[in-house]
């Protein structure tokens, strides 16, 4: 820069500072604060973070967020229309983070996709993953419209398909073919995720028959079990628990008239020696996974 | 009697007449009127001042107000609404729908088979826009309880339908200009939602556009407890900030009168954009009053301007006077800011210097406004928070800048998502500070809930009236002093 011009600018700033001492202090303080925050955000993103797994308290419905160690995000389901999933995401993620890399809808039931309508309106989505089924409801049409407006690519997965990232993988275990099951629940995307050495089983709303079908080809010890269908008595069978011996389990449940979670299911989990967390009692849950250890937090969420 | 006094007494009588008639105290009007006439006649005789005869005459406007209220009721109450029956009817969505988490509220202007405005609660999706022509089948209910009925009736709504069958039969009805302005508003709120976390986006939508649908119940309670709800109500305060900013820009470019004309144009456009709801029209009128009031020296001009604004709105809809808490709060608050704050300056010689971060200015403004509305808040919401003064002093100075950033953000998002995202980063900084202050003071809230009833309220306002009178007397004395002793003022020049 021209030296004379530079001195002019400096002298103008000095003159302003001399006239407006109080205001200059405020502006300087604001600039310093802004800088510190900016640098802080950059440093925070560079620092290796533990992988995190969240179970969002969305009332009666399902919503789970996976954050890989490098910050890549995968959201599985979005809870019901009034679950406020987008607000919870807003308080989990840093304020400037307005994107989700993968959004997976396990199956088109409103307690799983309702909250995705607002999320699609508010977040940039990298890819939308589903089992290919659709619902005729108006809220599902609203979701489809939001995804179309934002030109979100769509992918339909089935058993055997995998989502790979770094050393981690999400493997779809069911359905074998979309539309093969008797009910929407049994067509739901069920899969297991390896995340920094831990194994998480996403059971969606599948019932016992799907669990036994899965066990035909797959059997692994599980660290975190997303309990199927809000703790319904028709899933989480003793056979499944024996084969997977989950260390912890999370029941995503809210006020409901179906009797979820069922006492039988709770008893089976207890008998299997699984530590159980519930979103209706513990709120939104965070699992931090690193170096072969796993820590669980109940995190406060601003409503 | 000078014209300004004639107007004052006539307008005041008219408004009181409307008020008494609204709360069904017809006999109260007669009692009040006779009391006024009686005391005026006595004062006329004792003081030998014919002005009191005029006042007695002007008190006839009490009856005019009551009559107008009665006429309005008879005129607007819809006839032939088949309450309690399942009926099919057709109408047009008359306002911007209010979207909630799992439902939406539509105000539908029904044309056939009966004519009325009906509140329709229906599923969240499909979204039914302003101007849509819809056919419905459902059961019409009368709103209960009475408070809710009055609240809806002031907006001309006399019936509710919950979850009827709805089919959209046409979309091209409604004012085209209103549709365009509403789409501008939705563009802005969508932009906020895309680049800011939920709570920040909701708060920004509130302070810039008066959008309140997205607030969570917890945050609403926090604003109420910290005494900051007025920030998101799109009050005259928000609009006057907008106007001040525009004026600051325009005064540099144009002559003063041209700049003012532009400012008024901007107010009108903004009101139309936010849906021209009664509350926003009122806020715009208030902002205009503040705008012109700043350039009016004489107190009675300001007094009459305020009264005139009330008169315009009560003429348009007499129900607002008794049943619209927003109308009452905003008039009392403005009265406090215009008169009580000045009185405090005059009565106790408080300096007009704004202080660091404008704390003194904001403290006095808030205190004056809150002092006027406190009894109403206690009556309506059960409490009044003492710490709201501190919360407002901490937050008020940040609001204009945040609003400016918000409008810039909406503009930037028209150009580029990433430009908006960058600006959002700065804006969030302020929004987080503001929402943080609201949460903080909601926990510190010192609620006062003494409800001494009518007598206490009357005494409370009498004390304020006394203060105003004392300040006016002191101001007159100071004025007389400066006129009568020029030598003191010019003193130093004699040396």
HADDOCK unambig.tbl for C-alpha pairs under 7 A between the chains (distance, minus, plus):
assign (segid A and resid 81 and name CA) (segid B and resid 101 and name CA) 6.00 0.50 0.50
assign (segid A and resid 81 and name CA) (segid B and resid 102 and name CA) 5.53 0.50 0.50
assign (segid A and resid 82 and name CA) (segid B and resid 101 and name CA) 4.74 0.50 0.50
assign (segid A and resid 82 and name CA) (segid B and resid 102 and name CA) 5.52 0.50 0.50
assign (segid A and resid 86 and name CA) (segid B and resid 198 and name CA) 6.69 0.50 0.50
assign (segid A and resid 87 and name CA) (segid B and resid 198 and name CA) 5.11 0.50 0.50
assign (segid A and resid 87 and name CA) (segid B and resid 199 and name CA) 6.94 0.50 0.50
assign (segid A and resid 90 and name CA) (segid B and resid 197 and name CA) 4.74 0.50 0.50
assign (segid A and resid 90 and name CA) (segid B and resid 198 and name CA) 5.91 0.50 0.50
assign (segid A and resid 95 and name CA) (segid B and resid 196 and name CA) 6.73 0.50 0.50
assign (segid A and resid 95 and name CA) (segid B and resid 197 and name CA) 5.81 0.50 0.50
assign (segid A and resid 96 and name CA) (segid B and resid 425 and name CA) 6.21 0.50 0.50
assign (segid A and resid 98 and name CA) (segid B and resid 195 and name CA) 6.34 0.50 0.50
assign (segid A and resid 121 and name CA) (segid B and resid 194 and name CA) 6.80 0.50 0.50
assign (segid A and resid 122 and name CA) (segid B and resid 193 and name CA) 5.31 0.50 0.50
assign (segid A and resid 122 and name CA) (segid B and resid 194 and name CA) 4.16 0.50 0.50
assign (segid A and resid 123 and name CA) (segid B and resid 194 and name CA) 6.00 0.50 0.50
assign (segid A and resid 138 and name CA) (segid B and resid 125 and name CA) 5.39 0.50 0.50
assign (segid A and resid 138 and name CA) (segid B and resid 126 and name CA) 5.49 0.50 0.50
assign (segid A and resid 139 and name CA) (segid B and resid 125 and name CA) 5.27 0.50 0.50
assign (segid A and resid 139 and name CA) (segid B and resid 126 and name CA) 6.83 0.50 0.50
assign (segid A and resid 142 and name CA) (segid B and resid 125 and name CA) 6.91 0.50 0.50
assign (segid A and resid 142 and name CA) (segid B and resid 126 and name CA) 6.98 0.50 0.50
assign (segid A and resid 303 and name CA) (segid B and resid 216 and name CA) 6.01 0.50 0.50
assign (segid A and resid 303 and name CA) (segid B and resid 218 and name CA) 5.65 0.50 0.50
assign (segid A and resid 303 and name CA) (segid B and resid 219 and name CA) 6.70 0.50 0.50
